[in-house]
């Protein structure tokens, strides 16, 4: 069993991947499995930290908001974070720096083929937005496949249940 992190250092799991790959579902499953084992943790959906129009990306708003939110969690004794965002695996250093405590960093890139991603997106997108999301998802999958660092774990989600994926990720993390 892995020891608790020191009071000075947190642990973070970054979950990245194309739209429709299952990032949010995996984070919810990890939350469920960790909660059942009474493992203290927090989940932050990174897409919500800078969701605005026009996009404020050049201002580092997601990182600034993460820093503030994580400071609040830390004050309450949390040391483990599950963070989801499509490109989080490409910005791991910025996200770790925003946490402010030199966290132990782990990351997983979820992958799925085009048919799986389309089917999942069709289940949640309504109206004309589906084709736009499918096209963006496909382009992002190619970018992530090329740009994600080699140290990031790859995990295929095609034909697998979220429970199976959660159990695999928790075994890899050693948080239980």
WOGIPE-V387983 format. One record per residue. N is the residue number from 1. SS is DSSP state (H for helix, E for strand, - for the rest). BURIAL is # if it has 9 or more other C-alpha atoms within 8 Angstrom, else .. D_LAST is the distance of its C-alpha to the last C-alpha in Angstrom with 2 decimals. Layout:
BEGIN
N_SS_BURIAL_D_LAST, N_SS_BURIAL_D_LAST
END
This chain:
BEGIN
1_-_._6.91, 2_-_._7.58, 3_-_._9.67, 4_-_._10.08, 5_-_#_12.70, 6_-_._16.23, 7_-_._18.17, 8_-_._20.24, 9_-_#_17.76, 10_-_#_15.37, 11_E_#_13.11, 12_E_#_14.33, 13_E_#_13.90, 14_E_#_17.42, 15_E_#_18.17, 16_E_#_21.83, 17_E_#_24.30, 18_-_#_27.56, 19_-_#_28.37, 20_-_#_27.48, 21_-_#_24.66, 22_-_#_21.91, 23_H_#_20.30, 24_H_._20.42, 25_H_._19.42, 26_H_#_16.28, 27_H_#_15.41, 28_H_._16.16, 29_H_#_14.05, 30_H_#_10.93, 31_H_#_12.01, 32_H_._12.51, 33_H_#_9.28, 34_H_#_7.34, 35_H_#_10.37, 36_H_._10.36, 37_-_._7.23, 38_-_._9.06, 39_-_#_7.04, 40_-_#_10.24, 41_-_#_11.29, 42_E_#_14.63, 43_E_#_16.15, 44_E_._19.57, 45_E_#_21.89, 46_H_#_23.91, 47_H_#_26.92, 48_H_._27.73, 49_H_#_28.07, 50_-_#_31.40, 51_-_._32.65, 52_-_._36.36, 53_-_._39.76, 54_-_._40.97, 55_-_._37.67, 56_-_#_37.02, 57_H_._35.07, 58_H_._37.50, 59_H_._36.79, 60_-_._33.10, 61_H_#_32.43, 62_H_#_28.90, 63_H_#_27.92, 64_H_#_29.89, 65_H_#_28.30, 66_H_#_24.77, 67_H_#_25.76, 68_H_._27.00, 69_H_._24.17, 70_H_#_21.50, 71_H_#_23.73, 72_H_._23.66, 73_H_#_19.87, 74_H_#_19.76, 75_H_._22.47, 76_-_._20.31, 77_-_._17.46, 78_-_#_15.15, 79_-_#_13.80, 80_E_#_11.65, 81_E_#_13.88, 82_E_#_14.13, 83_E_#_17.81, 84_E_#_19.94, 85_-_#_23.48, 86_-_#_25.63, 87_-_#_26.47, 88_H_#_23.57, 89_H_#_23.02, 90_H_#_26.67, 91_-_._26.44, 92_H_#_23.29, 93_H_._25.32, 94_H_._26.97, 95_H_#_23.82, 96_H_#_22.16, 97_H_#_25.49, 98_H_#_25.62, 99_H_#_22.40, 100_-_._24.39, 101_-_#_21.93, 102_-_#_21.55, 103_-_#_17.96, 104_E_._15.86, 105_E_#_16.71, 106_E_#_15.21, 107_E_#_17.17, 108_E_#_17.68, 109_E_#_21.10, 110_E_#_21.27, 111_E_#_24.54, 112_-_#_26.79, 113_-_._30.42, 114_H_._33.17, 115_H_._33.67, 116_H_#_30.05, 117_H_#_30.01, 118_H_#_33.44, 119_H_._32.49, 120_H_#_29.47, 121_H_#_31.61, 122_H_#_34.42, 123_-_._32.22, 124_-_._31.77, 125_-_._34.81, 126_-_._38.07, 127_-_._41.54, 128_-_._42.69, 129_H_._39.43, 130_H_#_37.92, 131_H_._39.94, 132_H_._39.35, 133_H_#_35.57, 134_H_#_35.72, 135_H_._37.87, 136_H_#_35.74, 137_H_#_32.58, 138_H_#_34.34, 139_H_._35.59, 140_H_#_32.24, 141_H_#_30.62, 142_H_._33.30, 143_H_._32.83, 144_H_#_29.06, 145_H_._29.61, 146_H_._32.09, 147_H_._30.70, 148_-_#_26.94, 149_-_._26.24, 150_-_._25.44, 151_-_._22.15, 152_-_#_20.65, 153_E_._18.84, 154_E_._20.95, 155_E_._19.69, 156_E_._22.39, 157_-_#_22.08, 158_-_._25.41, 159_-_._25.38, 160_-_._21.64, 161_-_._19.98, 162_H_#_17.60, 163_H_._15.21, 164_H_._15.46, 165_H_#_15.04, 166_H_#_11.92, 167_H_#_10.27, 168_H_._11.77, 169_H_._10.77, 170_H_#_6.99, 171_H_#_7.67, 172_H_._9.98, 173_H_._8.16, 174_-_._5.50, 175_-_._3.80, 176_-_#_0.00
END
